[in-house]
Amino acid sequence: MANFSERIRTLRKERCLKQRELAEICKLSLRGYQQYEYGEGYPEVPGLLRIAEYFDVSLDYLMGRTDKREINR
């Protein structure tokens, strides 16, 4: 299974977004966002929720705990 940095990179590329664009969506500096993709850091819970909601995936998927993207509602 993929980890967080791989998942966020894949999701970003699927939407044809640049790192800078997703950084703005996440309300981060470019370097702050790059730390996520390079596996140098993780967002706090509100940031994780914002990313999961933007990509419409579950937190378990985003964090690499499952390969199912669906959100259980």
C-alpha positions as CSV (number, residue, x, y, z in Angstrom):
1,M,0.0,0.0,0.0
2,A,1.1,3.5,-0.7
3,N,1.9,6.0,2.1
4,F,0.7,9.5,2.6
5,S,3.3,11.3,0.4
6,E,2.7,8.9,-2.5
7,R,-1.1,9.2,-2.2
8,I,-1.1,13.0,-2.1
9,R,1.3,13.2,-5.1
10,T,-0.9,10.7,-7.1
11,L,-4.1,12.6,-6.3
12,R,-2.5,15.9,-7.2
13,K,-1.3,14.6,-10.6
14,E,-4.7,13.0,-11.3
15,R,-6.2,16.5,-11.1
16,C,-3.4,17.9,-13.2
17,L,-2.4,20.3,-10.4
18,K,1.0,21.8,-9.8
19,Q,2.4,21.7,-6.3
20,R,2.0,25.4,-6.0
21,E,-1.7,25.2,-6.8
22,L,-2.4,22.5,-4.2
23,A,-0.3,24.4,-1.7
24,E,-2.7,27.4,-2.2
25,I,-5.7,25.1,-1.8
26,C,-4.2,23.7,1.4
27,K,-3.4,27.2,2.6
28,L,0.3,26.4,2.8
29,S,3.6,27.7,1.5
30,L,5.0,25.8,-1.5
31,R,7.8,24.5,0.7
32,G,5.3,23.5,3.4
33,Y,3.3,21.5,0.9
34,Q,6.5,20.0,-0.7
35,Q,7.4,18.6,2.7
36,Y,4.2,16.4,2.5
37,E,5.1,15.0,-0.9
38,Y,8.7,14.4,0.1
39,G,7.7,12.6,3.2
40,E,9.3,15.2,5.5
41,G,6.1,16.1,7.4
42,Y,2.4,15.6,7.8
43,P,-0.5,18.0,8.1
44,E,-2.3,18.4,11.3
45,V,-5.8,17.0,11.5
46,P,-7.6,20.1,10.1
47,G,-5.2,20.0,7.1
48,L,-5.8,16.3,6.6
49,L,-9.5,16.8,6.6
50,R,-9.2,19.7,4.1
51,I,-7.2,17.5,1.7
52,A,-9.4,14.5,2.0
53,E,-12.5,16.6,1.4
54,Y,-10.9,18.3,-1.6
55,F,-10.1,15.0,-3.2
56,D,-13.3,13.3,-1.9
57,V,-11.3,10.4,-0.4
58,S,-11.4,8.8,3.1
59,L,-8.7,9.6,5.7
60,D,-7.8,5.9,5.7
61,Y,-7.1,6.0,2.0
62,L,-5.2,9.3,2.3
63,M,-3.0,7.9,5.0
64,G,-2.4,4.6,3.2
65,R,-4.4,2.4,5.5
66,T,-6.7,1.1,2.7
67,D,-6.8,1.1,-1.0
68,K,-10.5,1.9,-1.1
69,R,-11.0,5.6,-1.8
70,E,-14.7,5.7,-0.9
71,I,-15.9,7.5,2.2
72,N,-18.2,5.4,4.5
73,R,-21.2,7.6,5.0
